[in-house]
Amino acid sequence: MNNLLNIGWRNNRVFTGITILLILLTAFVSIFLSLMIAQKQAISKETKHLREVTTGVLMRMDATRTQLTNVVNHFASVPEKEACSPRHIQKMQEFNITGFFLQAVAHVKDNRITCSSISEIFDGLVLGQPFRIEPDGTRMWVNIKVADWQNHHLVMMEKAGWAIVLVPSHTIEALGSSDVSVGIFGIESQKLYTSRGHIATDWLKRYQGKQALTFIDKQRHMLVYMASNKLNLTGVVTAIPLEDINDDLTSFIQILIPLVIVVGISLGGIFVYMQKTRYSTKSAILRALANNEFYLEYQPIIHLETNHCVGAEALIRWRTSDNHFISPDTFIPAAEASGVICQITQRVFELVAKDMYTALNMHKHFYVGINISSQDIRSGALLPMIEHLKKSTGAQGNQLLIEVTERGFLDDEEALTTIKNIRECGVMVAIDDFGTGYSSLSYLTKFQLDYLKIDKIFVDSVGTDAVTSHVAFHIIEMAKTLQLGMVAEGVETAQQAKILQARGVKYVQGWLFSKSLKRKDFYNYLEKHT
C-alpha cells in the first residue's frame, strides 16, 4: 500500500547517501552470513510448518475422542432393552448433527450394530472382531465399507456398547497446504489408516511413539515429522519435499551482487522514507477519511423463496484521490494494525445513515448489515454509534444487523456485555465467516445471536464431493437446532442455491444474484426486487 501513499518531504542528500552506503554494507554482510545458516533455518521453518499441520490433525482426532466420551457418558445409564427406543435414536441423531466429523452414532451388541442415527444404512451391520482393543476398553474397527460411502473407508470406535462412526480421511482433508503429505497410522501395528500425498511405509517403522520425531529421508529428499496422540496408540506423520539447499545457494551466489545492490538501495530508501514519514500508513488512512475517499457498496441479501431483496451488507471501499483502488484485504488489516479501524467503522455508520435513509424508511422489513472489528467492541463507542444511526434514520432495531467475526469474540467478557447491550436496544447480531476458527461452536452456545453467516469457503463446496460440503450441512443443522437465522455468503451457482434452500437456508448473497453495488445501482436493484 505504501507505493500509493503520496507524502511529500524534502530529501537530505548527505543523510540519504550515508544511510544507503551503510545499509548496502550491512546487506552484503548479512546475506553472506545467511548462507552459513540457510539450511538450518530452512529445516527449522519447514519443521514448524509440519508441526502445525500435525497439531491440527491431532486436535481433530482428540475432538472425535471427546465426542465418543460424550456419547458414552450420556447413554451409560440406559438399560439395554431401551437402547433402541425412538427417543434414544433421536438423541443419537442430535449427537450426529452437532458433532463435527461424525458420520453416525450407533448402539453395538455382539459385534453387530443394533440401531443407529442413520438406520437405513447402518442398522444390522455385522462388524466382526475389532481391529484393536485399547487399555480403557475402547474397541476400534477400521476399513468398514458401506454403500453410501463407496469412496471412503469408515472407522468405528465403541465403548460400553455405544459407538461413533467417522471417515478417517476427513481429519486430514482441507488442512494445511497441498504440498504437505499427511498420514494417520497405528504405532504398534505400523499400519497406515489413511493418507494424503506420498507416505513411505518405512517411515512408520522408525517411530516408537511418545516423543515427536524429525528426520530427513535423503533418498526421497523429504523432511518428515511424526507425533503421537495422547494415548500413544495412533501417530500422525507429515512430510514435505526439501529443496536442494546447496543448489539454491549456488544459484543465489550467481545473483548475489546485483541482489545486494537492489536490496541495499531498497532498504536505504525505505529507511529514509520511514524517517521522514513516520506512521505513514496511519496518516494515509486518516488523510483519506478527511478527503472522503472511502465509500460504501451494498451487496443485496436475497430471500430464496420469493427472490426479494430483504437486506444488504455494507462493504467499505477506498479509491484514492489519484484514482487508485485499494483492496479492503489490504487496508482493513493495515487499519487494525495502526489503530485506526474504529475511525473507519465510524465512517461506515455515517455513510449508511446517508445512503440508506430512504430504503430504511420506505421498506420497514429491509435491513442493513454492518461489519465491526474486535477493536470496535472494546472501544466503548459502538453503542452510541448504533443509537445515533437509529435516531438519524428513524430505523427500527430489527433493520440493523451488526456482523462480528470470530475474532471479535476473543475477549469473552467484553464481547458478552457489548453484544447483550446491542440486542437489548433491538438490534440484531450475526456471527460472520462462521466455521473458519477453532472456537465457533462455543460462540454459538455462549453468546446471544440472531444470525449465522455461512462462509463462502463452505458454500463453494456445496454440491461437490469435497469434505467441506459435509461441514456446511453440519453448520446448517446446528443453526436450526439453535434456532438461528442463516445467510449463505458467496452463492455463485443455481445448484448451490437450490441445495441450500432444500437444506433450510432462507437467505443468501453472492454473484448469482448480484455483485456489490454503489448506492444508485443498489436502489435500482432494490426497486426491481421488492
Order of alpha helices (4+ residues) and beta strands (2+ residues): alpha-alpha-beta-beta-alpha-beta-beta-beta-beta-beta-beta-alpha-beta-beta-beta-alpha-alpha-alpha-beta-beta-beta-alpha-alpha-alpha-beta-alpha-alpha-beta-alpha-beta-alpha-beta-alpha-alpha-beta-alpha-beta-alpha
